[in-house]
Amino acid sequence: MAGTADTTAGEARPGGAAEGAAERLRRWRLVLGGEGGDGTGHEPTGRDAAMDAALTALYGSGRSGGRRRSGERSAGLGASAPSVARWLGDIRTYFPSSVVQVMQRDAIDRLGLSSLLLEPEMLEAVEPDVHLVGTLLSLNKAMPETTRETARAVVRRVVERLEKQLASRTRATLNGALDRSARVSRPRHRDIDWDRTVRANLKNYLPEYGTVVPERLIGYGRAARSVKKDVVLCIDQSGSMAASVVYASVFGAVLASMRSIATRLVVFDTAVVDLTDELDDPVDVLFGTQLGGGTDINRALAYCQSKITRPADTVVVLISDLYEGGIRDEMLKRVAAMKASGVQFVALLALSDEGAPAYDREHAAALAALGAPAFACTPDLFPEVMAAAIEKRPLPVP
């Protein structure tokens, strides 16, 4: 009745208003799922019916929190690989890529489809994204050889896309920071840092001329081919850090490609693995990780500390939720010792776009007290964080 009434009323209204009302009913029907009390009176047909079936297969179960009522949606993917493959094809047909990625993630979480990702046919059907890569890495040890090459191809597609998005801005930002970190007092004209020069000569302001007389020039150092900074990425590979591991591996490969930065990549759970030799291929880095297990931050930092030869020119980036299974006091002592020696220490609770992470607040507060604030960082912000650490400026904490 609601649909009939709206249609009749729409004949007397301008076409735009009638179309707008119909579109609202259509959208509400797809959201509510056609249960008896949805009140829309709209029955999807054609493409809408196919979209509704795809949504029902994933989100139809458990809507009321109890026994399913007659006519209520119920999940319909089951454990059949062919039906799931068809469903994956359907959602890629009817929804944009960003929505497809969310639906795939929900299907893995809600319907337990992780095991089906071990089949090559399934991997070829999915829309690859960071979260899917994390799931594949968690299944790495259980993956049969017939699936491994397909999985690597999926991971490589994501890695290459991320490198295109992140590499140019990261290199530009960090090269600028490296140049600025080496100040010179007699720069050539094109190398003058005018902002710092003006601030350093404000006492020489001549009001009658409205200008500053620059007695002392401050300039940028020219980029040298020699290594100017050492960067150590120390990454927690516990299961909750999957997205951070993916982004950190890509950034590690980008940093390793810069001649003026010597990059070391260390991953850890209760064991510590140095993956620096794999940095030329971030896919190899990712398949060298083992998501899950415990966490021994102190042991990982002890290893990183042992590799530092130029403390004043070293940046250590710890990426962890700070849930420490090792010796807490020793961990904090190591951070304090590194900072006292001149190391720039950065603690990131997450390197991802997933929002506020779960983390150990007590350990985060203890690090902040040592002058190492711990905070979550998006991939877009990471170059700025690294630039600030290189220049020994306050970190741009969100």
N, C-alpha and C positions, 0 to 999 in steps of 0.2 A: 504493500500500500504506500509506503514511504516513497518508493521509486516512482509509482504512478502519479502521486500527488506532485512530486517535484517536476516530472515531465510535463504535466498539464500546466502547472504554473509557469514553467519555462517558456511555453508557447506564447505567453502574453508579455514576457520580459525580453529585453534585448538579448540577442544571441549569445553575447559574451557572458552574461550573468548565468544563463541556463547551462552553458558549457562548463562554467566554473563550478556550479552546484553538482553537476554530474561527475566532474573530475574529483571533487571532494568525496562523494559517495564511493566512487571507484577506489580511491586510495584507502578510505576507512575499511572497505570490504576486504582489501588485501591485508590490511593490518590486523583486523579482528578475526579473519579466518572463516567467516561464514557460520559461526555458531548460532544457535537458535535465537539468542538475545542480542545479536549485533545491531539490529534495528536499521540496517541500511536498505534492505529490500533489493539489493543489487546482486545479480548473478553473473559472475565473470564468464566471458566467452573468448574463444580464439586465443590470442597471445596472453591475455590476462588469466585465462583458465590454466594455461601452462605455467605461468609464474606462480599462481596460487598453489598448484600441485607441488612445485619445487619448494615453496615455503612450508607447505604442510608436511612434506617428508622430513624436514629438519626441525621445525618449531612446533609441530602439532601436538607432541606428547607432553603431558604434565602441565598443561596450561592452567588447570583448576587446582592443581596440587593434590588431587585425589583420584577416585575412580573415573574413568572416562565415561562421559554421558553420550547418549545416542546423538549422532550427528556432529560430535566434537572431533576436532583434528586429532590425528594420531600419527606418530613418526612412521615412515614407510620405507626407509633405506635398507633396513635389515643388515645382514652381513654378506650380501651377495655382491661380489666384485662387478659383474656386468651391470647390475642396477645402479650401483654407486657411480660407475663410469658414465652411464647415461645421464645420471643426475648432475655430475660435474660438467658434462657437456651442455646440459640445459641451462644451468645457472650462468655459464659463460655466454650463452646466447641472449639471455633475458636481462642480465644485470651488468652494470659497469664493473671494471676491474677492481676498484676499491671495495665494492660491496661483495664481489666474489671472494676476495681474500678473507673478509670477515666471516662469510658463511662457511668457507672451508675450515677456518679455525674453529668455529662453533661445532661443525660436524665432527671434527676430530675429538673435541672435548666432550660433547654431549652424547655422541653415538659410538664412541670407542673405535674409530676407524683407523687408528694408527697402524694396526697390523696389515691393513690392506695397502698401505703405502709401500710395503715391501714388494709389491708386484709391479713390474715395469709398465704394464698397460695403464695402471692407475697413475703412476708418476707422470706419464705422458699426457694425461688428461687434466692435471691440476694446474691452477694458476700459481706460478712460483712467487713467493715473497719471503721476507725475513723470518716470519713465524714458521712457515713450512720448512725452511732450512733448519731452524732450531729443532723441529720435530724429527727431521731426517737424521740430524747429528745424534739425537738421543737414541735413534734406532740403529746407529751405525754398526755396532757390534753384532746385532742380530740380522743384519742385512745379507741376503744370499748374494753370491757372485753375479748371478743373472741380473740382479737389480742394481748393483753397485755403480756400473757405468752410467746407467740412466739417472741415478741419484746424483752423481757427479755433474752430469750435464745440467740438471735442474739447478743445482747449487751454483754452477758457473754462470748461468743466466742471471741469477740474482746478484752475484758478486760483480759481474761486468756492469750491470745497470747501476749498482751503488757506486762503483768506481767513477763512472761517467758523471754521476750527480755530485760527488764529493771531492774528486781529485783536484780539479783546477782551482777551486776556491781555497782548498787546504794548502796547496803549494804557494799560491799567491800570498795568502795571509802569513804563512810561516816564513817565506822568503823575506817579506817585508819586516817581520819581527827580527829575523836574524840580522838584517842590515842595520836596523835601528839599535840593536843591542850592542853594536860596536860603534860608539860615537867618536868623531874626530873633531879637533879644535881648529883645523885649518882646511876646511872643505873647499872643493871646487864649487862654483856657483850652482850647478845643477844638483849638487849633493847637500845643499844647505837645508837644515830642518828649521823652517821659518817659525813655526809655532814655538819651539823651545828657544830659538834665538831671540825672538821678541820678548818672551817672558824673562829671559836672563838679562835683558838690557832695559827693562822698564824704568830703572833709575835714571836712565839717560834720555828720558822723554823731554822733548822741547815743545812746550805748549804754543809758542809763537809760530812754530812751523807745523805743529800737529803731527809730529813724527818722532820716531825713536832712532837714536844714533847707535848702531850696533858695534860696540867696541869689541865684543867677543862673539865670534860665529860658532855655531854648533851644527855639525853635519852628520849625515848617515855614513857609516863605513861602507865601502864597496864590498859586495859579496865575494868571498874568497872560495876557491875550489877545495880548500882543506876542510876537514870536519870541524864545525864550530860548536855543535851541541850533541850530547849523548841523550837519547830518550829510551827509557825502559818502560814498556807496557807490561804490567803485571795483572793478569786477568783471572778472575775467579770463574771456574768452569762448572760450578754447581748448576743443577737443573734450572733454577729460577733465573739464571743469568744468560739464557740462550741468545736472546736478541743482542745483548751487549757483546757476547763473544763474536757474533757475526760482524757487527759494526767495527769492533776493535781490530779484528783481523784485516778488514778492508783498509782501515786507517793505517794499520801497521805496514801494509804493503805500500801504501802511498808514501808514508814517511821514509820507508827503506829506499824508495826510488829517488830521494833527494840527496845529492852528494854532500851537502853541508850538515846532514844529520846522520848520526850512527844510531840505528834503531835495534833494540833487542826486544823480542817478544817472549814472554814467559807465561805459561798457563799452569793453573794449580787446582787441586782439590786437597786430598791429604798427601799427594805426591806432587812433585814439581817437574815440569817438562819445559825445556828450552826449545822453542820452535823457530829461532832466529834464522836457521839455515833454510827454512821453508818459505821465507817471506817473499821470495820472488813469485810465488803462486799462492794467493790467499785460499784457494780451494784446498790445496794440500794442507795448509795450516788448519782449516776447519775440520778436515777429516783426520787430523792429528789430535784433535781434542776428544775428550770423553765426558759428555755432559752427565751430571749426577754425582753422587758420592758425597763425602764429607768435605770439610774445609779446614785448612791449616794455613792461615794468613802469615803467621809468624815464620813458618818454615819457608814460605815463598819469598818473604821480604829478606830473610837471611841470605837466600841465594842471590837475590837482586843486589843486595848490599855488597856481596863478595865480588860482584862484577863491576863495581864502580871504581874507576881510576881517576876521574876528573870531577870531584864533587861539585865544584863551583860552576861547572858547565854541564851538569846533568839534571835532567827532569825525570822523576819517577812518577808514573801514573798508575795508581792502584784502582782497579775497577772491581768492586765487590759490594755485596750487601752487608758486609762486616759481621756476619754471624760466624764467630771464630770458634773453631773446635780445638785449636792449639792453645798456646800459653799467652793469655791476654796481656799480662804485664810486660812480657818480653816483646810482644808485638809493638806495644806503645814505646818501649825503650828504643827499639830499632828505628822507629819513625823519628823520635826525638834526636837520636844520634845522627841520622842522615841529614836532618834539617840543620843541626849544629855544625855539620861539616860543610854546609853550603849547598846541599842538594835542594832543588825545588820539588816539593812533594805535593802531588795532587791526588785527592781521594774522590772517586766518582762512584756513587751508589748504583748508578745504571748509566749506560750509554745507549739510549733507545728513545723511541717516541711513545712509549707505553704509559707515560704519566708517572705519578708518584709511586715509587717502589716500596716494598716492605724491606725494612733494614733494622739493624741493631742500633737503637737510638743511644744507648749508653756508650757504645764504642764510638759512634759518630760524635757525641759530645766530648769524649776524651780526645779525639783527634783535633776537634775544633780548639780545645784548650791548648793544644800544642802548636796552634797556628796553621793547621791543615784542615780547613772546613770541608766537610763531606757533603756532596750534593749530587742530585741527578742531573744528567746533561743530555740534551738532544744532539743528534749528529750534526745539525746545522750550527750549534753553538761550540762544538768541540774545537774547530780551528781557532776560535777566539780565546778559548781557555788555554790552549797550547801556546798561542802567541803571548798571552799575558805571563805564562810561566817562563817562557824563554826570555822575555824582557824583565822578568822579576817585578812585575806590576801586581797589584791586587787582582785576584781572579774574578771574572764576571759571574759571580754566583747568582743564579736566577732568583 
